[in-house]
Amino acid sequence: MKKSILTILSATTLVLGVSQGQAQTTVTTDPSQSWIGYMNVFALNADQTPNYGAYQFGSGWGTADLRASFIGTNCAVLAPCINVFNPTDAYWVNADGTPNKWMDASFYVQNDALAGQTITFTGKCLTNSLTGAASSVAFIKDFAPDYSYNTPITASLVAGQTFTVTLTTTAGHHIQYGFETQAPDASPTNTTAGSVAIAVNTADPTITGPNNLSLVEGQNAVFTVTPKGTYPFTYQWQQITATATNILSNGGRISGATTGTLTVSNVTLADAGTYYVTVSNSHGTAASPGLLAVTPLAQVQTNLLVDPGFENGGFVTTPATGWVNFNGAVEQNVNDYYYGSITPISVYQGTNTVQIYAYGPGSYSGIYQDSAVVPGHVYTANGEFLTSAWDPISGQNSCYLEVQFRDASDNVLVDYRSASVTASFPQDTWVNLTATNEYANDFVTVLGHPQYLVAPANAAKVRTQVTYATDSNNSSGSVYVDMLDLKLQEPVVKAAISGANVQLSFPTIYGVVYNVLYKAKLSDATWSVLTTVTGDGTVKTVSDAKSAGARWYIVNTQ
């Protein structure tokens, strides 16, 4: 078996040209090919980063030992290596239990018959939940006859997106294509290391759908796909979480597991994750993912945000389940101190807060999470912000609350922002900021300054985010954030006359109780109750007999 040598060991770079009339070949993630495993091992730097330490050794490994394998003909799954993690062996594990080696695993096909052709390796990444320093890429490598150097090309694996790499190869060389997964040697007990799932053979059939879903606990999730290609088709739905891939079957709350429409009834928080369908025919297999986010019913009825005061401890990797941090954002509590001081950190409520700080010139830092929404519903958003005199925000740096309504494909439809924390902001004082500035999806064009945030048509979720922008001069400073709040307010109501009745229509969220109220005069002291409606995720219509005088109506969730 020929070994796969890391690009960084190459001493020579080969420059290739495309000759007129050169053969073009496309390859895919085909489980019928002979897939090979190879591991390169490096000393791991003390900071546990992916910077390479001294090269240790490289050898052929079984693909299962790499943690790279096919699940039937459905997908390839790649994950960090765990089979060398031995807490009693100082070569692999430090005394404090942290990894001591950097593992570089190649899962690939070698086909030297491709040499001299222009090769395209393409496919689709279904999910990528790798965390920390772990990463995985698709590659094509062109090795010299003696394997002394290679010309590589790589592509990132982004969840839900297609990857494509193309390389013009040299006749007489060794050609490899596949995936390279790098991470510190992982503990078998670490259930958060994540994995990557790759679809197989996407040429025929091809799939349209499924859409991403953002639901409230108790609703029904319905995923539907439409395949194109050579009939007949067979279907198999699966669920991928951070720790497992589950092949679904009919029974209980699940139906349609082997059809083009999957239904998960009465969804729970445990049902959240990525659902993907594998569609097969006589030509091959294709797979396509859909994300299910589930918001707890109790949160929809009050604050939609998970852990609004950061009391649960730590960040998550899935924005539908809590806060995700990026760049300069860390959790602090009352036992910590402001930067450069011995002054305990102040919190607005509870014991924890989040510190967001300058990360580098022109960079952005912050936290965010996603919640389910219904188009037409009205929301408010606010939070508590503080900058300390020990580490005040400076220069042109700014920090603000953002509320982005997004469609099922994660495109931003509209963006609301609060006023900004800047160098002129009061120090050592908690200030409540409310998102009231409306921007178009270019984040530049100001649309207005409304009091309420209205979910536009096609909105499927809302992203609540705190953003810290560092200026080009790399100014400094921190901002502390606590008690963020996203609340459902009155829905937008449409009124129409139908015969002798007034028809009031409004969208609903599952499980929320809506009060339909009226007044004969706006100056009346109180509203009268017409009826109450329990939401189920559909548009509800309430009728009221026309009266001789005027009536004013309102629908609220209080």
C-alpha positions as CSV (number, residue, x, y, z in Angstrom):
1,M,0.0,0.0,0.0
2,K,1.4,3.4,-1.0
3,K,1.4,6.0,1.7
4,S,-0.3,9.4,1.6
5,I,2.3,12.1,2.5
6,L,1.1,15.4,4.0
7,T,1.4,18.4,1.7
8,I,3.4,20.3,4.4
9,L,6.2,17.8,4.0
10,S,6.7,18.6,0.3
11,A,10.0,20.1,-0.6
12,T,9.1,20.9,-4.2
13,T,6.1,22.5,-5.9
14,L,4.9,21.2,-9.2
15,V,3.3,23.7,-11.6
16,L,0.9,22.1,-14.1
17,G,-0.6,23.5,-17.3
18,V,-3.8,22.4,-19.0
19,S,-3.1,20.9,-22.4
20,Q,-5.6,21.2,-25.2
21,G,-7.8,18.2,-25.5
22,Q,-6.9,16.8,-22.1
23,A,-9.5,14.3,-20.7
24,Q,-12.0,15.5,-18.1
25,T,-13.1,13.1,-15.4
26,T,-15.5,13.7,-12.5
27,V,-15.4,11.5,-9.4
28,T,-17.7,11.3,-6.5
29,T,-18.0,9.8,-3.0
30,D,-18.7,6.3,-4.3
31,P,-18.7,3.5,-1.7
32,S,-18.1,0.9,-4.4
33,Q,-14.6,2.2,-4.8
34,S,-11.6,0.9,-2.7
35,W,-11.2,3.4,0.1
36,I,-7.9,3.6,1.9
37,G,-6.9,4.9,5.3
38,Y,-3.7,6.6,6.2
39,M,-2.7,8.4,9.4
40,N,0.0,11.0,9.9
41,V,0.8,11.8,13.6
42,F,2.4,15.0,14.9
43,A,3.4,16.3,18.3
44,L,0.7,18.6,19.6
45,N,1.6,22.2,20.6
46,A,0.9,23.2,24.2
47,D,-1.9,25.6,23.2
48,Q,-3.8,22.7,21.6
49,T,-4.1,24.5,18.3
50,P,-3.8,23.0,14.9
51,N,-0.3,24.3,14.4
52,Y,1.9,21.4,13.6
53,G,4.5,20.2,16.0
54,A,7.3,17.7,15.2
55,Y,6.3,14.9,12.8
56,Q,6.1,11.6,14.6
57,F,5.2,8.9,12.0
58,G,2.8,8.0,9.2
59,S,1.3,4.6,8.4
60,G,-1.6,2.9,6.7
61,W,-4.6,2.5,9.0
62,G,-7.9,0.7,8.7
63,T,-10.5,3.2,7.8
64,A,-12.6,2.3,10.9
65,D,-9.5,3.2,13.0
66,L,-9.4,6.6,11.4
67,R,-13.1,6.9,12.2
68,A,-14.1,7.2,8.6
69,S,-16.7,4.8,7.2
70,F,-19.8,4.4,5.0
71,I,-23.2,3.9,6.5
72,G,-24.5,1.4,4.0
73,T,-24.9,3.3,0.7
74,N,-26.3,6.4,2.4
75,C,-23.4,8.5,3.4
76,A,-19.8,8.6,4.6
77,V,-19.1,9.7,8.2
78,L,-15.8,11.3,9.3
79,A,-14.9,11.9,12.9
80,P,-11.8,12.6,15.1
81,C,-9.7,9.6,16.0
82,I,-10.3,8.1,19.4
83,N,-8.6,4.7,19.3
84,V,-5.2,5.9,20.6
85,F,-6.4,7.9,23.5
86,N,-4.9,6.2,26.6
87,P,-4.8,8.3,29.8
88,T,-2.0,6.0,31.2
89,D,0.2,6.5,28.2
90,A,2.1,9.9,28.3
91,Y,2.9,9.5,24.6
92,W,-0.8,10.0,23.7
93,V,-2.2,11.9,26.7
94,N,-0.8,14.6,29.0
95,A,-0.8,14.2,32.7
96,D,-3.8,16.6,33.0
97,G,-5.8,14.4,30.6
98,T,-5.6,16.6,27.5
99,P,-4.5,15.2,24.1
100,N,-0.8,15.0,23.3
101,K,-0.8,14.2,19.6
102,W,-2.2,15.9,16.4
103,M,-3.9,13.3,14.2
104,D,-4.1,13.8,10.4
105,A,-6.3,11.1,8.9
106,S,-6.7,10.6,5.1
107,F,-9.7,8.6,3.8
108,Y,-9.2,8.3,0.1
109,V,-9.3,6.5,-3.2
110,Q,-6.1,6.0,-5.2
111,N,-6.6,5.7,-9.0
112,D,-3.4,6.1,-11.0
113,A,-5.3,5.6,-14.2
114,L,-6.6,9.2,-13.7
115,A,-3.0,10.6,-14.1
116,G,-2.7,13.0,-16.9
117,Q,-6.4,14.0,-16.8
118,T,-8.2,17.0,-15.3
119,I,-10.0,15.6,-12.3
120,T,-13.1,17.1,-10.6
121,F,-14.1,15.7,-7.2
122,T,-17.6,16.8,-6.2
123,G,-20.2,15.9,-3.7
124,K,-22.4,17.3,-0.9
125,C,-21.7,17.8,2.8
126,L,-24.8,16.9,4.7
127,T,-23.7,18.0,8.2
128,N,-20.5,19.3,9.9
129,S,-20.6,19.4,13.7
130,L,-16.9,19.3,14.3
131,T,-15.9,21.5,17.2
132,G,-12.7,23.2,18.6
133,A,-9.6,22.7,16.5
134,A,-11.0,19.7,14.5
135,S,-11.5,20.2,10.7
136,S,-12.2,18.2,7.6
137,V,-11.6,19.0,3.9
138,A,-12.1,17.3,0.5
139,F,-9.0,16.9,-1.6
140,I,-7.3,15.8,-4.8
141,K,-3.5,15.1,-4.5
142,D,-1.1,14.5,-7.4
143,F,2.0,12.6,-6.1
144,A,5.3,12.3,-7.8
145,P,6.3,8.7,-8.8
146,D,8.4,8.3,-5.6
147,Y,5.8,10.1,-3.4
148,S,8.5,12.7,-2.5
149,Y,6.1,15.6,-3.1
150,N,2.5,16.2,-4.1
151,T,0.4,19.0,-5.6
152,P,-2.9,19.2,-3.6
153,I,-6.1,21.1,-3.9
154,T,-8.7,21.2,-1.1
155,A,-12.3,22.5,-0.4
156,S,-14.0,23.1,2.9
157,L,-16.9,20.9,4.0
158,V,-19.8,23.2,4.8
159,A,-23.1,21.7,6.1
160,G,-25.8,21.6,3.4
161,Q,-23.4,22.8,0.7
162,T,-21.8,21.2,-2.4
163,F,-18.0,20.9,-2.5
164,T,-16.0,20.8,-5.8
165,V,-12.3,20.5,-6.3
166,T,-10.6,20.3,-9.7
167,L,-7.0,19.5,-10.5
168,T,-5.1,19.0,-13.7
169,T,-2.8,16.0,-13.1
170,T,0.5,14.8,-14.5
171,A,0.9,11.5,-16.5
172,G,2.8,8.9,-14.6
173,H,1.9,10.3,-11.2
174,H,-0.1,8.8,-8.4
175,I,-3.6,10.3,-8.0
176,Q,-5.6,10.4,-4.8
177,Y,-9.0,12.0,-3.9
178,G,-10.9,11.9,-0.7
179,F,-11.1,13.5,2.7
180,E,-8.6,14.7,5.3
181,T,-9.8,15.0,8.9
182,Q,-7.5,16.7,11.5
183,A,-7.9,17.0,15.2
184,P,-6.1,16.2,18.5
185,D,-6.5,12.6,19.6
186,A,-9.9,12.5,21.1
187,S,-11.2,10.8,24.2
188,P,-13.8,8.1,23.6
189,T,-15.9,9.7,26.3
190,N,-16.0,13.1,24.5
191,T,-19.5,13.2,23.0
192,T,-19.1,16.8,21.7
193,A,-16.2,16.3,19.2
194,G,-18.7,16.1,16.4
195,S,-18.5,14.5,12.9
196,V,-19.0,15.2,9.2
197,A,-21.5,13.4,7.0
198,I,-21.0,13.3,3.2
199,A,-23.7,12.3,0.7
200,V,-22.8,9.7,-1.9
201,N,-23.3,9.6,-5.7
202,T,-25.3,12.8,-6.5
203,A,-25.4,12.6,-10.3
204,D,-28.6,10.5,-10.7
205,P,-30.9,10.9,-8.8
206,T,-30.9,14.5,-7.8
207,I,-33.1,15.8,-5.0
208,T,-35.1,19.0,-4.3
209,G,-35.8,19.7,-0.6
210,P,-36.3,19.1,2.2
211,N,-36.7,22.6,3.7
212,N,-35.4,23.5,7.2
213,L,-38.0,23.6,9.9
214,S,-38.2,25.7,13.0
215,L,-41.0,24.5,15.2
216,V,-42.4,24.8,18.7
217,E,-42.4,21.7,21.0
218,G,-45.6,19.7,20.3
219,Q,-46.0,20.6,16.6
220,N,-45.6,18.1,13.8
221,A,-42.5,18.1,11.6
222,V,-43.1,17.2,7.9
223,F,-40.1,16.9,5.6
224,T,-40.8,16.4,1.9
225,V,-38.4,15.8,-1.0
226,T,-38.9,15.5,-4.8
227,P,-36.3,13.4,-6.6
228,K,-35.5,13.6,-10.3
229,G,-33.8,11.0,-12.4
230,T,-34.4,7.4,-13.3
231,Y,-37.5,5.7,-11.8
232,P,-38.2,3.8,-9.5
233,F,-36.8,5.4,-6.4
234,T,-36.3,4.0,-2.9
235,Y,-36.1,6.3,0.2
236,Q,-34.5,6.1,3.6
237,W,-34.6,8.9,6.2
238,Q,-32.0,9.3,8.9
239,Q,-31.4,11.7,11.8
240,I,-28.0,13.0,12.6
241,T,-27.1,14.5,16.0
242,A,-23.7,15.6,17.4
243,T,-23.2,12.1,18.7
244,A,-25.1,9.6,16.6
245,T,-26.6,8.7,13.2
246,N,-30.0,7.1,13.5
247,I,-31.7,5.2,10.7
248,L,-35.4,5.9,11.1
249,S,-38.2,3.4,10.9
250,N,-42.0,3.7,11.1
251,G,-43.6,3.5,14.5
252,G,-44.6,5.7,17.4
253,R,-44.4,9.3,16.3
254,I,-42.5,8.6,13.1
255,S,-44.2,7.8,9.7
256,G,-43.0,7.8,6.1
257,A,-39.4,6.8,7.0
258,T,-39.1,5.0,3.6
259,T,-41.1,7.5,1.5
260,G,-40.6,10.9,0.1
261,T,-42.4,12.5,3.0
262,L,-41.2,12.0,6.6
263,T,-43.5,13.0,9.5
264,V,-42.4,13.3,13.1
265,S,-45.5,14.0,15.2
266,N,-45.6,16.0,18.5
267,V,-41.9,16.9,18.3
268,T,-39.8,17.1,21.5
269,L,-36.5,18.9,22.2
270,A,-34.8,15.5,21.6
271,D,-36.1,15.5,18.0
272,A,-34.0,18.5,17.1
273,G,-31.2,17.8,14.7
274,T,-30.5,17.2,11.0
275,Y,-32.8,14.9,9.0
276,Y,-31.6,13.7,5.7
277,V,-33.1,11.4,3.1
278,T,-31.2,9.0,0.9
279,V,-32.8,8.4,-2.5
280,S,-31.6,5.5,-4.6
281,N,-32.2,4.2,-8.0
282,S,-30.5,1.9,-10.5
283,H,-27.9,4.6,-11.3
284,G,-26.8,5.6,-7.8
285,T,-27.7,7.4,-4.6
286,A,-28.2,11.0,-3.5
287,A,-28.9,12.5,-0.1
288,S,-30.1,15.9,1.1
289,P,-30.5,17.4,4.6
290,G,-33.1,19.4,6.4
291,L,-32.6,21.0,9.8
292,L,-35.2,20.7,12.6
293,A,-35.0,23.3,15.4
294,V,-37.4,22.9,18.3
295,T,-38.2,25.7,20.7
296,P,-39.6,24.7,24.2
297,L,-43.3,25.6,24.5
298,A,-42.8,27.3,27.8
299,Q,-40.2,29.7,26.2
300,V,-42.5,30.6,23.4
301,Q,-45.1,31.7,25.9
302,T,-42.7,34.0,27.6
303,N,-39.1,34.8,26.6
304,L,-38.2,32.9,23.4
305,L,-34.5,32.8,24.3
306,V,-32.8,29.8,25.8
307,D,-30.8,30.8,28.9
308,P,-31.4,34.6,28.5
309,G,-29.2,35.3,31.6
310,F,-26.4,32.8,30.8
311,E,-27.0,30.9,34.0
312,N,-26.7,27.4,32.4
313,G,-23.0,27.7,31.9
314,G,-21.0,27.5,28.7
315,F,-21.8,27.9,25.0
316,V,-23.3,25.4,22.5
317,T,-22.6,24.6,18.8
318,T,-26.2,24.5,17.6
319,P,-27.9,27.9,17.7
320,A,-31.4,26.5,18.1
321,T,-30.4,25.0,21.5
322,G,-28.7,28.0,23.1
323,W,-26.0,30.6,22.7
324,V,-23.2,30.1,20.2
325,N,-20.1,32.3,20.6
326,F,-17.7,33.5,17.9
327,N,-14.2,35.1,18.2
328,G,-13.9,37.3,21.3
329,A,-16.8,36.2,23.6
330,V,-16.5,34.4,26.9
331,E,-18.7,33.7,29.9
332,Q,-17.8,35.4,33.2
333,N,-19.3,35.4,36.7
334,V,-19.2,37.2,40.0
335,N,-16.0,35.3,41.0
336,D,-14.1,36.8,38.1
337,Y,-12.4,40.2,37.7
338,Y,-12.5,42.9,35.2
339,Y,-9.5,43.0,32.8
340,G,-6.4,44.4,34.6
341,S,-8.2,44.8,37.9
342,I,-9.0,43.2,41.2
343,T,-12.6,44.4,41.0
344,P,-15.2,41.6,40.9
345,I,-17.3,41.6,37.8
346,S,-20.8,43.1,38.1
347,V,-23.8,41.2,36.7
348,Y,-27.3,42.5,36.1
349,Q,-29.0,39.4,37.4
350,G,-28.0,36.0,38.7
351,T,-24.3,35.1,38.8
352,N,-23.2,35.1,35.2
353,T,-22.7,37.5,32.3
354,V,-21.0,37.4,28.9
355,Q,-17.9,39.5,28.1
356,I,-17.5,40.4,24.4
357,Y,-14.2,42.1,23.4
358,A,-12.1,43.4,20.6
359,Y,-10.6,40.5,18.5
360,G,-8.5,42.2,15.9
361,P,-8.6,45.0,13.3
362,G,-11.8,44.9,11.3
363,S,-13.2,41.8,13.1
364,Y,-16.5,40.9,14.6
365,S,-17.1,39.1,17.9
366,G,-20.3,38.1,19.7
367,I,-23.0,35.5,20.5
368,Y,-26.2,34.4,18.8
369,Q,-29.0,31.9,18.9
370,D,-32.0,31.1,16.7
371,S,-35.7,30.8,17.6
372,A,-38.8,29.7,15.8
373,V,-41.1,32.5,14.4
374,V,-44.3,32.8,12.4
375,P,-44.6,35.5,9.6
376,G,-46.7,38.4,10.7
377,H,-46.1,38.0,14.4
378,V,-44.8,41.0,16.4
379,Y,-41.8,40.8,18.7
380,T,-39.7,43.0,21.0
381,A,-36.1,42.5,21.9
382,N,-33.8,44.1,24.5
383,G,-30.9,43.4,26.8
384,E,-28.6,44.9,29.5
385,F,-25.2,46.2,28.4
386,L,-22.2,47.5,30.4
387,T,-18.7,48.7,29.7
388,S,-16.3,48.9,32.6
389,A,-14.0,51.8,33.4
390,W,-11.2,49.1,33.8
391,D,-11.5,48.1,30.2
392,P,-13.8,50.7,28.4
393,I,-14.7,50.3,24.8
394,S,-12.5,52.7,22.8
395,G,-11.8,54.2,19.4
396,Q,-14.5,53.5,16.8
397,N,-15.4,50.1,18.3
398,S,-19.1,49.5,18.8
399,C,-21.4,46.8,20.2
400,Y,-25.1,46.4,19.6
401,L,-28.1,44.0,19.8
402,E,-29.2,42.5,16.5
403,V,-32.4,40.7,15.6
404,Q,-32.3,39.1,12.1
405,F,-35.4,37.4,10.6
406,R,-34.3,34.6,8.2
407,D,-36.0,32.3,5.8
408,A,-35.8,28.5,5.7
409,S,-32.6,28.7,3.6
410,D,-31.0,31.0,6.3
411,N,-31.1,34.1,4.1
412,V,-31.4,37.3,6.1
413,L,-34.7,39.1,5.2
414,V,-34.5,42.1,7.6
415,D,-32.2,43.2,10.4
416,Y,-33.2,45.2,13.5
417,R,-30.5,46.8,15.7
418,S,-30.3,48.6,19.0
419,A,-28.3,51.8,19.7
420,S,-24.6,51.0,20.0
421,V,-22.2,50.9,23.0
422,T,-19.4,53.2,21.9
423,A,-16.5,55.1,23.6
424,S,-19.1,57.7,24.8
425,F,-21.2,55.1,26.5
426,P,-21.7,55.5,30.4
427,Q,-19.1,53.4,32.2
428,D,-19.9,50.9,35.1
429,T,-23.6,51.3,34.5
430,W,-26.0,48.7,33.2
431,V,-28.1,50.2,30.4
432,N,-31.0,48.6,28.6
433,L,-30.8,48.7,24.9
434,T,-33.8,47.9,22.7
435,A,-33.7,46.8,19.0
436,T,-35.7,49.6,17.2
437,N,-33.6,50.4,14.1
438,E,-34.7,48.5,11.0
439,Y,-32.2,47.7,8.2
440,A,-32.6,45.9,4.9
441,N,-30.8,42.6,4.4
442,D,-27.7,44.5,3.1
443,F,-27.2,45.7,6.8
444,V,-26.7,49.3,5.5
445,T,-30.0,50.6,4.1
446,V,-32.1,52.1,7.0
447,L,-35.8,51.3,6.6
448,G,-37.1,53.0,9.7
449,H,-37.2,53.1,13.5
450,P,-40.2,51.0,14.5
451,Q,-41.2,50.2,18.1
452,Y,-42.0,46.6,17.2
453,L,-40.2,43.9,15.2
454,V,-42.5,42.3,12.6
455,A,-41.6,38.8,11.1
456,P,-41.8,39.3,7.3
457,A,-43.3,36.9,4.8
458,N,-41.3,33.7,4.4
459,A,-39.6,34.2,7.8
460,A,-38.8,30.8,9.4
461,K,-36.6,31.8,12.3
462,V,-35.2,34.8,14.1
463,R,-31.5,35.2,15.1
464,T,-30.9,37.1,18.2
465,Q,-27.3,38.3,18.2
466,V,-24.9,40.6,20.1
467,T,-22.3,42.0,17.7
468,Y,-19.0,43.7,18.7
469,A,-17.3,45.4,15.7
470,T,-13.6,46.2,16.1
471,D,-12.3,49.2,14.0
472,S,-9.4,49.0,11.6
473,N,-7.1,50.6,14.2
474,N,-7.6,47.6,16.4
475,S,-9.0,49.6,19.3
476,S,-9.7,47.9,22.6
477,G,-12.3,47.4,25.2
478,S,-14.9,45.0,26.5
479,V,-18.7,45.0,26.7
480,Y,-20.7,42.9,29.2
481,V,-24.2,41.6,28.3
482,D,-26.9,40.1,30.5
483,M,-30.6,39.3,30.5
484,L,-31.3,39.3,26.8
485,D,-35.0,39.2,26.0
486,L,-37.0,38.3,22.9
487,K,-40.8,38.4,23.4
488,L,-43.8,37.6,21.3
489,Q,-46.2,40.5,21.3
490,E,-49.6,41.1,19.6
491,P,-49.8,39.4,16.1
492,V,-50.7,41.5,13.0
493,V,-54.5,41.1,12.6
494,K,-56.4,41.4,9.3
495,A,-60.0,42.4,9.4
496,A,-62.7,41.9,6.7
497,I,-66.5,42.1,6.4
498,S,-68.2,38.9,5.4
499,G,-72.0,39.2,5.3
500,A,-73.3,40.2,8.7
501,N,-69.9,39.4,10.4
502,V,-66.5,41.0,11.0
503,Q,-63.8,38.4,10.3
504,L,-60.5,38.8,12.2
505,S,-57.6,36.7,11.0
506,F,-54.2,36.3,12.5
507,P,-51.3,33.8,12.5
508,T,-50.6,31.7,15.6
509,I,-47.8,29.8,17.2
510,Y,-48.5,26.3,18.6
511,G,-49.7,26.3,22.3
512,V,-49.9,30.1,22.8
513,V,-53.2,31.4,24.0
514,Y,-54.4,34.5,22.2
515,N,-56.9,36.9,23.7
516,V,-59.3,38.6,21.1
517,L,-60.4,41.9,22.7
518,Y,-62.6,44.8,21.7
519,K,-63.8,48.3,22.7
520,A,-66.7,50.4,21.5
521,K,-64.6,53.5,22.1
522,L,-60.8,53.9,22.3
523,S,-61.3,56.1,25.4
524,D,-63.0,53.2,27.3
525,A,-61.0,52.2,30.3
526,T,-60.9,48.5,29.6
527,W,-61.0,46.0,26.8
528,S,-63.8,43.4,26.6
529,V,-63.0,39.8,25.9
530,L,-64.6,38.5,22.6
531,T,-63.0,35.0,22.8
532,T,-59.7,33.2,23.4
533,V,-57.9,31.0,20.9
534,T,-55.2,28.4,21.4
535,G,-52.6,28.6,18.6
536,D,-51.7,25.6,16.5
537,G,-49.3,27.1,14.0
538,T,-52.0,28.1,11.5
539,V,-53.9,31.3,10.7
540,K,-57.0,31.5,13.0
541,T,-60.2,33.4,12.0
542,V,-62.6,34.8,14.6
543,S,-66.1,36.1,13.7
544,D,-68.0,38.9,15.5
545,A,-71.5,40.1,14.5
546,K,-71.5,43.6,13.1
547,S,-72.9,46.1,15.6
548,A,-74.6,49.4,15.1
549,G,-71.6,51.4,16.3
550,A,-67.9,51.1,15.7
551,R,-65.7,48.5,17.4
552,W,-62.0,48.4,17.9
553,Y,-60.2,45.1,18.1
554,I,-56.9,43.9,19.4
555,V,-55.3,40.4,19.7
556,N,-52.6,39.8,22.3
557,T,-50.8,37.0,24.0
558,Q,-51.1,38.3,27.6
